[in-house]
Amino acid sequence: MSFFDTPGLLPAYVADARPRAHGAGLDLYEYDRVTAGLAALEEWPDAFGATGRRYVAEAERAAAEGRTVTAGTAYRCAARWFHAAGLMPHPDRAGAARLAAEADEAMRRSLALLEPGARRVEGEGFAGWLRRPAAVRGGAPVVLVVPGMDSSKEEFHTLIEALLARGVAVLAMDGPGQGVLAATSAPEPDYHRVVGRALDALADQEGLDLDRAAVVGLSLGGYYAARAAAHEPRLRAAATVSGPYRLDWVELPPFVTETLVQRCGSPEAARAFADRLDLTALAPTITLPLLVVEGGEDRIPGVTNATVLAEHAPNAELLLVPHGNHLLGTALPDWLPATADWLATQLA
């Protein structure tokens, strides 16, 4: 039986994805209207993509009339919907690539209108948007925001904007197997090398203080951030949000294994990737300040949560929100401001 033949899949998936949609900035009433019209989960990409294109059309009308803020905001909404369209294990790899490209283009158009100082930064195995705070004297500290298994740089607007408001520049990035790179690359367990190349590229950007650099990773990105914290000496601090400590392939739910198979290219490659995700040996070597953010209701079979990381990394702090789910979309006020404050303080 395939993932899409799972009994009761559509209502369960819609309910499970709702907090994540909230965390990503989608209007929940609109989310409910769009998902109410689905007869099967396979219709998800087309329905969410159509909503994104409606926002693009709205943005283009507003831009033509000189309503810049409305246009830029609508483009940003479009980017969120295009990203959300690709959250499920997409049955059409080319279709998923088109949605990721549409999300990237919508974000480009939004930034061109609302933040003309934003810059595209890309290199081997990564592509991202560098956004700077409005007013900082001298060089601004910078945080790299790393997405997860089925995520992209278009998802975590709320966290990014919280960091910008605290005087911190942000590079929201796609790495191998993520966002605009998902169609042409597979996920990379040694993500610290990707972070290193991104830091190299940031050295060419004006107005940054790379002596004050940190990384925050969300979901699988939390593992990537922890790995970077263990290997990359230029980082001053790191934070993980709902990151895994290790994976057990045979216990993982079908949604996770199906997504990994599609992103990695084959069942064998997906299992090999999952088998390499284990922080047991690395945790004691992470000596920089580390914030581990976890939700008490985040229980994904086959995933050992990073609360174990907080026990074994020498300078780790644990922020546990008992009622938080995976990515804590059910508890944004309980972790997001505190996490942004913690990162800004570490880089002060």
VOPAGU-2260 file (C-alpha; in pm, 1 decimal, decimal comma):
REM VOPAGU-2260
SITE   aa  ch    i         X         Y         Z
SITE  MET   A    0       0,0       0,0       0,0
SITE  SER   A    1     136,1     342,6     -97,0
SITE  PHE   A    2     140,8     643,6     130,3
SITE  PHE   A    3    -156,4     794,7     -54,4
SITE  ASP   A    4    -367,8     482,2       4,5
SITE  THR   A    5    -350,7     519,0     384,6
SITE  PRO   A    6    -707,4     511,2     524,6
SITE  GLY   A    7    -819,6     847,2     661,2
SITE  LEU   A    8    -506,9    1014,8     526,2
SITE  LEU   A    9    -659,6    1341,9     403,3
SITE  PRO   A   10    -832,4    1462,9     722,9
SITE  ALA   A   11    -540,9    1346,8     939,0
SITE  TYR   A   12    -285,7    1526,1     722,7
SITE  VAL   A   13    -491,6    1845,0     705,6
SITE  ALA   A   14    -523,4    1850,4    1084,2
SITE  ASP   A   15    -156,1    1773,7    1144,7
SITE  ALA   A   16     -36,2    2037,7     897,0
SITE  ARG   A   17    -261,9    2313,4    1031,6
SITE  PRO   A   18     -28,8    2428,5    1314,9
SITE  ARG   A   19     261,1    2429,2    1073,3
SITE  ALA   A   20      60,0    2642,7     832,7
SITE  HIS   A   21      -6,5    2881,7    1120,2
SITE  GLY   A   22     362,8    2894,9    1207,1
SITE  ALA   A   23     448,8    2963,3     842,9
SITE  GLY   A   24     215,2    3262,4     836,2
SITE  LEU   A   25     -76,8    3126,1     634,2
SITE  ASP   A   26    -418,2    3264,2     725,9
SITE  LEU   A   27    -588,0    2971,9     900,3
SITE  TYR   A   28    -935,0    3061,5     777,8
SITE  GLU   A   29    -806,4    3054,0     422,2
SITE  TYR   A   30    -621,5    2730,7     495,8
SITE  ASP   A   31    -949,0    2577,8     614,4
SITE  ARG   A   32   -1130,6    2694,1     299,9
SITE  VAL   A   33    -862,6    2557,9      66,2
SITE  THR   A   34    -832,7    2221,0     240,2
SITE  ALA   A   35   -1211,5    2183,2     270,0
SITE  GLY   A   36   -1226,2    2166,1    -108,7
SITE  LEU   A   37    -987,0    1869,7    -133,5
SITE  ALA   A   38   -1127,2    1527,8    -223,9
SITE  ALA   A   39    -787,1    1355,5    -195,1
SITE  LEU   A   40    -443,1    1451,6     -69,8
SITE  GLU   A   41    -305,3    1431,9    -423,5
SITE  GLU   A   42    -500,8    1751,6    -495,8
SITE  TRP   A   43    -304,5    1945,5    -230,6
SITE  PRO   A   44     -25,0    2082,7    -456,8
SITE  ASP   A   45    -263,3    2212,7    -722,9
SITE  ALA   A   46    -499,5    2373,9    -470,9
SITE  PHE   A   47    -225,4    2544,5    -274,0
SITE  GLY   A   48     -41,6    2644,0    -591,7
SITE  ALA   A   49    -359,7    2801,4    -730,8
SITE  THR   A   50    -394,2    3005,2    -410,9
SITE  GLY   A   51     -36,3    3125,4    -450,0
SITE  ARG   A   52    -105,3    3231,8    -809,8
SITE  ARG   A   53    -412,0    3423,8    -697,3
SITE  TYR   A   54    -189,0    3621,5    -461,3
SITE  VAL   A   55      60,0    3682,6    -744,1
SITE  ALA   A   56    -220,3    3824,2    -960,2
SITE  GLU   A   57    -331,2    4044,1    -669,9
SITE  ALA   A   58      26,9    4164,0    -622,9
SITE  GLU   A   59      67,2    4245,8    -989,8
SITE  ARG   A   60    -252,3    4452,5    -990,1
SITE  ALA   A   61    -141,1    4641,9    -680,9
SITE  ALA   A   62     208,4    4702,1    -822,0
SITE  ALA   A   63      61,5    4838,3   -1146,3
SITE  GLU   A   64    -140,8    5086,2    -941,1
SITE  GLY   A   65     159,2    5195,5    -734,6
SITE  ARG   A   66      42,2    5023,4    -414,1
SITE  THR   A   67     387,7    4896,8    -326,5
SITE  VAL   A   68     329,0    4771,3      28,1
SITE  THR   A   69      15,4    4581,2     -72,7
SITE  ALA   A   70     197,8    4429,5    -369,9
SITE  GLY   A   71     500,7    4326,2    -166,6
SITE  THR   A   72     284,1    4175,2     104,5
SITE  ALA   A   73      79,1    3979,8    -149,0
SITE  TYR   A   74     393,7    3844,8    -314,1
SITE  ARG   A   75     511,2    3727,5      28,3
SITE  CYS   A   76     178,5    3551,8      88,5
SITE  ALA   A   77     218,4    3386,0    -251,7
SITE  ALA   A   78     564,1    3260,0    -153,3
SITE  ARG   A   79     418,7    3101,0     160,8
SITE  TRP   A   80     140,4    2926,2     -30,3
SITE  PHE   A   81     375,6    2798,4    -301,3
SITE  HIS   A   82     602,8    2662,9     -29,9
SITE  ALA   A   83     311,3    2498,4     151,2
SITE  ALA   A   84     203,4    2339,8    -177,1
SITE  GLY   A   85     517,1    2125,7    -165,4
SITE  LEU   A   86     493,4    2005,9     194,3
SITE  MET   A   87     345,8    1665,2     114,0
SITE  PRO   A   88     551,7    1394,4     -62,8
SITE  HIS   A   89     492,3    1532,8    -410,9
SITE  PRO   A   90     406,0    1262,4    -665,9
SITE  ASP   A   91     545,5    1481,2    -946,9
SITE  ARG   A   92     910,6    1580,9    -899,3
SITE  ALA   A   93     893,8    1830,5   -1186,1
SITE  GLY   A   94     577,5    1979,4   -1038,6
SITE  ALA   A   95     745,2    2015,7    -701,4
SITE  ALA   A   96    1036,9    2194,0    -868,2
SITE  ARG   A   97     798,7    2438,2   -1036,4
SITE  LEU   A   98     631,9    2518,8    -704,6
SITE  ALA   A   99     968,4    2577,6    -537,8
SITE  ALA   A  100    1070,5    2806,9    -823,7
SITE  GLU   A  101     742,6    2997,5    -792,9
SITE  ALA   A  102     797,9    3040,5    -419,0
SITE  ASP   A  103    1150,5    3167,4    -480,3
SITE  GLU   A  104    1038,0    3412,4    -748,5
SITE  ALA   A  105     749,4    3544,2    -539,0
SITE  MET   A  106     987,4    3607,3    -249,2
SITE  ARG   A  107    1230,2    3782,7    -483,5
SITE  ARG   A  108     956,4    4015,6    -603,0
SITE  SER   A  109     840,1    4081,5    -247,7
SITE  LEU   A  110    1189,2    4171,8    -128,2
SITE  ALA   A  111    1248,7    4394,1    -432,3
SITE  LEU   A  112     949,5    4603,1    -326,4
SITE  LEU   A  113     970,2    4591,7      52,4
SITE  GLU   A  114    1341,4    4534,7     126,1
SITE  PRO   A  115    1547,0    4651,2    -172,0
SITE  GLY   A  116    1863,2    4605,6      37,0
SITE  ALA   A  117    1809,9    4228,0      47,3
SITE  ARG   A  118    2060,2    4027,8    -155,6
SITE  ARG   A  119    2070,5    3686,4    -315,9
SITE  VAL   A  120    2361,2    3482,0    -178,5
SITE  GLU   A  121    2436,1    3145,5    -335,2
SITE  GLY   A  122    2714,1    2902,0    -400,7
SITE  GLU   A  123    2788,6    2532,6    -418,2
SITE  GLY   A  124    2497,7    2348,8    -253,7
SITE  PHE   A  125    2308,0    2650,2    -117,3
SITE  ALA   A  126    2095,6    2947,5    -220,6
SITE  GLY   A  127    1942,5    3206,0       6,9
SITE  TRP   A  128    1823,7    3557,5      77,7
SITE  LEU   A  129    2032,9    3784,3     296,0
SITE  ARG   A  130    1816,5    4036,3     477,8
SITE  ARG   A  131    1956,6    4312,8     696,7
SITE  PRO   A  132    1800,1    4493,5     993,8
SITE  ALA   A  133    1671,4    4842,9     931,4
SITE  ALA   A  134    1924,8    5035,8    1137,8
SITE  VAL   A  135    2246,5    4895,7    1285,6
SITE  ARG   A  136    2565,2    5092,2    1348,0
SITE  GLY   A  137    2868,7    4912,5    1217,6
SITE  GLY   A  138    2851,4    4550,4    1112,7
SITE  ALA   A  139    2538,5    4353,9    1198,4
SITE  PRO   A  140    2558,5    4005,6    1349,1
SITE  VAL   A  141    2411,9    3735,3    1127,2
SITE  VAL   A  142    2210,0    3419,9    1180,4
SITE  LEU   A  143    2179,0    3142,7     922,1
SITE  VAL   A  144    1827,3    2994,3     920,5
SITE  VAL   A  145    1834,9    2631,2     809,0
SITE  PRO   A  146    1512,8    2452,0     702,2
SITE  GLY   A  147    1426,3    2085,3     736,6
SITE  MET   A  148    1335,2    1773,5     541,4
SITE  ASP   A  149    1046,2    1914,3     335,9
SITE  SER   A  150    1100,7    2280,1     413,0
SITE  SER   A  151    1263,1    2578,9     247,2
SITE  LYS   A  152    1379,9    2933,5     302,7
SITE  GLU   A  153    1023,7    3052,9     237,1
SITE  GLU   A  154     875,3    2898,9     552,9
SITE  PHE   A  155    1008,6    3066,4     867,0
SITE  HIS   A  156     911,7    3430,7     809,8
SITE  THR   A  157     804,0    3489,8    1169,7
SITE  LEU   A  158    1136,9    3383,7    1317,7
SITE  ILE   A  159    1330,4    3575,3    1053,4
SITE  GLU   A  160    1136,0    3894,4    1117,0
SITE  ALA   A  161    1183,4    3854,9    1493,7
SITE  LEU   A  162    1560,5    3840,0    1441,1
SITE  LEU   A  163    1559,5    4139,5    1206,7
SITE  ALA   A  164    1364,5    4338,4    1466,2
SITE  ARG   A  165    1643,8    4264,1    1716,7
SITE  GLY   A  166    1915,5    4406,1    1493,3
SITE  VAL   A  167    2033,1    4073,9    1349,2
SITE  ALA   A  168    2089,0    4008,5     979,1
SITE  VAL   A  169    1951,8    3679,6     847,4
SITE  LEU   A  170    2049,6    3443,1     568,8
SITE  ALA   A  171    1746,7    3222,9     503,2
SITE  MET   A  172    1887,6    2940,5     295,1
SITE  ASP   A  173    1805,3    2630,1      96,1
SITE  GLY   A  174    2066,1    2356,4     108,5
SITE  PRO   A  175    2096,9    2024,8     -75,9
SITE  GLY   A  176    1757,5    1859,2    -120,5
SITE  GLN   A  177    1572,2    2170,7      -0,6
SITE  GLY   A  178    1358,8    2434,0    -175,5
SITE  VAL   A  179    1491,7    2540,9    -513,2
SITE  LEU   A  180    1770,4    2281,0    -487,6
SITE  ALA   A  181    1544,2    1981,9    -415,3
SITE  ALA   A  182    1502,2    1889,3    -782,3
SITE  THR   A  183    1875,2    1884,5    -854,1
SITE  SER   A  184    2034,2    1756,9    -532,9
SITE  ALA   A  185    1981,2    1509,6    -249,1
SITE  PRO   A  186    1986,9    1585,9     125,5
SITE  GLU   A  187    2337,5    1611,4     269,9
SITE  PRO   A  188    2410,4    1470,5     617,6
SITE  ASP   A  189    2740,4    1662,1     634,1
SITE  TYR   A  190    2554,7    1992,3     629,8
SITE  HIS   A  191    2832,3    2169,1     820,5
SITE  ARG   A  192    3015,8    2193,3     490,5
SITE  VAL   A  193    2717,6    2376,3     342,1
SITE  VAL   A  194    2714,4    2616,6     637,7
SITE  GLY   A  195    3085,8    2673,3     590,7
SITE  ARG   A  196    3043,2    2763,5     224,8
SITE  ALA   A  197    2757,2    2998,5     313,2
SITE  LEU   A  198    2977,6    3175,3     568,7
SITE  ASP   A  199    3250,1    3203,9     306,3
SITE  ALA   A  200    3002,3    3371,3      70,3
SITE  LEU   A  201    2882,4    3611,8     339,4
SITE  ALA   A  202    3238,5    3741,4     373,9
SITE  ASP   A  203    3182,6    3923,6      43,7
SITE  GLN   A  204    2874,3    4106,9     174,8
SITE  GLU   A  205    2903,3    4454,4     324,8
SITE  GLY   A  206    2763,4    4551,2     660,8
SITE  LEU   A  207    2805,3    4217,1     838,3
SITE  ASP   A  208    3013,3    4120,2    1138,9
SITE  LEU   A  209    3105,0    3756,7    1077,8
SITE  ASP   A  210    3278,3    3739,9    1413,5
SITE  ARG   A  211    2920,8    3734,4    1543,2
SITE  ALA   A  212    2756,8    3453,4    1347,5
SITE  ALA   A  213    2510,6    3186,8    1460,3
SITE  VAL   A  214    2286,5    2921,1    1310,9
SITE  VAL   A  215    1932,3    2811,4    1391,0
SITE  GLY   A  216    1785,7    2496,7    1238,3
SITE  LEU   A  217    1427,8    2376,4    1241,9
SITE  SER   A  218    1308,8    2014,0    1229,5
SITE  LEU   A  219    1573,2    1820,1    1032,2
SITE  GLY   A  220    1748,3    2155,1    1008,5
SITE  GLY   A  221    1799,9    2125,3    1384,1
SITE  TYR   A  222    2023,9    1824,8    1322,9
SITE  TYR   A  223    2206,1    2020,7    1054,2
SITE  ALA   A  224    2254,4    2314,1    1294,0
SITE  ALA   A  225    2390,1    2086,9    1567,2
SITE  ARG   A  226    2632,1    1930,9    1323,0
SITE  ALA   A  227    2748,3    2274,5    1211,5
SITE  ALA   A  228    2791,8    2373,3    1576,9
SITE  ALA   A  229    3025,1    2077,5    1625,1
SITE  HIS   A  230    3239,3    2144,3    1318,1
SITE  GLU   A  231    3229,4    2514,0    1222,0
SITE  PRO   A  232    3458,5    2728,9    1442,4
SITE  ARG   A  233    3326,2    3057,5    1302,7
SITE  LEU   A  234    2989,0    3008,6    1474,9
SITE  ARG   A  235    2942,0    3178,7    1810,0
SITE  ALA   A  236    2611,2    3007,4    1899,1
SITE  ALA   A  237    2350,6    2764,1    1766,6
SITE  ALA   A  238    1985,1    2683,6    1825,4
SITE  THR   A  239    1778,9    2380,2    1728,2
SITE  VAL   A  240    1399,1    2375,6    1706,9
SITE  SER   A  241    1230,4    2033,5    1702,0
SITE  GLY   A  242    1551,8    1879,4    1574,8
SITE  PRO   A  243    1617,8    1504,3    1579,7
SITE  TYR   A  244    1895,8    1350,0    1785,7
SITE  ARG   A  245    1882,5    1029,7    1583,7
SITE  LEU   A  246    1649,9     841,5    1348,2
SITE  ASP   A  247    1536,9     478,7    1348,9
SITE  TRP   A  248    1426,9     397,5     992,4
SITE  VAL   A  249    1207,6      96,9    1072,7
SITE  GLU   A  250     993,7     301,7    1311,8
SITE  LEU   A  251     954,6     617,5    1103,3
SITE  PRO   A  252     597,6     695,3     985,9
SITE  PRO   A  253     513,9     659,7     614,1
SITE  PHE   A  254     501,4    1035,7     559,0
SITE  VAL   A  255     864,0    1071,7     667,4
SITE  THR   A  256     997,8     769,6     478,1
SITE  GLU   A  257     803,7     860,4     162,7
SITE  THR   A  258     938,0    1215,4     172,1
SITE  LEU   A  259    1295,2    1097,6     228,1
SITE  VAL   A  260    1267,8     846,5     -57,6
SITE  GLN   A  261    1150,7    1120,0    -294,0
SITE  ARG   A  262    1414,1    1368,5    -178,5
SITE  CYS   A  263    1700,7    1116,0    -172,9
SITE  GLY   A  264    1606,0     942,6    -498,2
SITE  SER   A  265    1556,8     582,1    -383,8
SITE  PRO   A  266    1460,2     374,3     -77,7
SITE  GLU   A  267    1819,6     261,7     -36,8
SITE  ALA   A  268    1957,2     615,4     -45,1
SITE  ALA   A  269    1688,3     735,4     194,8
SITE  ARG   A  270    1764,8     465,2     448,3
SITE  ALA   A  271    2137,4     527,4     420,6
SITE  PHE   A  272    2074,5     897,0     482,7
SITE  ALA   A  273    1857,7     826,3     789,1
SITE  ASP   A  274    2115,7     586,2     930,5
SITE  ARG   A  275    2378,4     861,7     928,0
SITE  LEU   A  276    2166,5    1100,0    1133,7
SITE  ASP   A  277    2291,9    1038,4    1486,0
SITE  LEU   A  278    2439,1    1299,1    1722,7
SITE  THR   A  279    2554,4    1051,3    1988,3
SITE  ALA   A  280    2924,6    1095,3    1915,9
SITE  LEU   A  281    2904,7    1464,2    1825,7
SITE  ALA   A  282    2699,0    1596,2    2118,0
SITE  PRO   A  283    2985,0    1610,8    2372,6
SITE  THR   A  284    3200,8    1802,2    2120,9
SITE  ILE   A  285    2951,6    2090,5    2084,4
SITE  THR   A  286    3111,8    2339,7    2320,2
SITE  LEU   A  287    2958,6    2666,3    2199,3
SITE  PRO   A  288    2634,5    2799,2    2355,8
SITE  LEU   A  289    2347,3    2585,7    2229,3
SITE  LEU   A  290    1973,6    2637,9    2275,1
SITE  VAL   A  291    1757,3    2328,1    2229,8
SITE  VAL   A  292    1388,8    2410,1    2175,7
SITE  GLU   A  293    1142,6    2121,1    2202,8
SITE  GLY   A  294     767,4    2070,6    2220,9
SITE  GLY   A  295     638,9    1827,4    2480,1
SITE  GLU   A  296     381,0    1695,3    2231,8
SITE  ASP   A  297     634,8    1636,5    1953,9
SITE  ARG   A  298     628,7    1259,1    1928,1
SITE  ILE   A  299     718,3    1126,4    1582,7
SITE  PRO   A  300     780,8     749,5    1577,2
SITE  GLY   A  301    1140,9     663,6    1500,3
SITE  VAL   A  302    1268,2    1009,1    1597,6
SITE  THR   A  303    1470,2    1059,7    1914,7
SITE  ASN   A  304    1414,9    1424,0    2006,3
SITE  ALA   A  305    1701,1    1662,6    2077,2
SITE  THR   A  306    1621,4    1682,5    2447,5
SITE  VAL   A  307    1895,3    1418,9    2469,1
SITE  LEU   A  308    2129,0    1665,2    2296,9
SITE  ALA   A  309    2064,9    1916,6    2574,8
SITE  GLU   A  310    2181,9    1656,4    2826,1
SITE  HIS   A  311    2510,7    1577,9    2651,0
SITE  ALA   A  312    2627,0    1905,8    2495,4
SITE  PRO   A  313    2838,4    2086,3    2758,5
SITE  ASN   A  314    2691,7    2437,5    2714,7
SITE  ALA   A  315    2336,1    2354,3    2613,8
SITE  GLU   A  316    2014,9    2504,4    2747,6
SITE  LEU   A  317    1676,7    2336,0    2705,4
SITE  LEU   A  318    1360,1    2531,9    2633,6
SITE  LEU   A  319    1080,7    2275,3    2665,6
SITE  VAL   A  320     724,8    2387,8    2593,5
SITE  PRO   A  321     496,2    2112,2    2729,6
SITE  HIS   A  322     205,0    2188,6    2495,0
SITE  GLY   A  323     419,2    2246,2    2185,2
SITE  ASN   A  324     397,2    2014,0    1885,9
SITE  HIS   A  325     656,2    1955,0    1612,8
SITE  LEU   A  326     789,0    2298,7    1509,5
SITE  LEU   A  327     576,5    2438,8    1794,3
SITE  GLY   A  328     321,8    2602,6    1567,0
SITE  THR   A  329      75,8    2547,4    1852,7
SITE  ALA   A  330     287,6    2756,0    2090,9
SITE  LEU   A  331     459,8    3039,5    1900,9
SITE  PRO   A  332     448,8    3294,4    2188,3
SITE  ASP   A  333     609,8    3041,6    2423,5
SITE  TRP   A  334     933,0    2991,3    2231,8
SITE  LEU   A  335     981,3    3223,0    1934,3
SITE  PRO   A  336    1044,7    3558,2    2112,1
SITE  ALA   A  337    1265,0    3386,4    2370,9
SITE  THR   A  338    1466,6    3211,0    2099,9
SITE  ALA   A  339    1515,5    3532,0    1902,7
SITE  ASP   A  340    1620,8    3707,6    2225,6
SITE  TRP   A  341    1864,5    3428,6    2309,6
SITE  LEU   A  342    2030,9    3442,4    1968,2
SITE  ALA   A  343    2051,7    3822,3    1971,8
SITE  THR   A  344    2203,0    3813,9    2322,2
SITE  GLN   A  345    2463,7    3555,9    2226,8
SITE  LEU   A  346    2569,0    3778,1    1935,0
SITE  ALA   A  347    2558,0    4108,3    2124,0
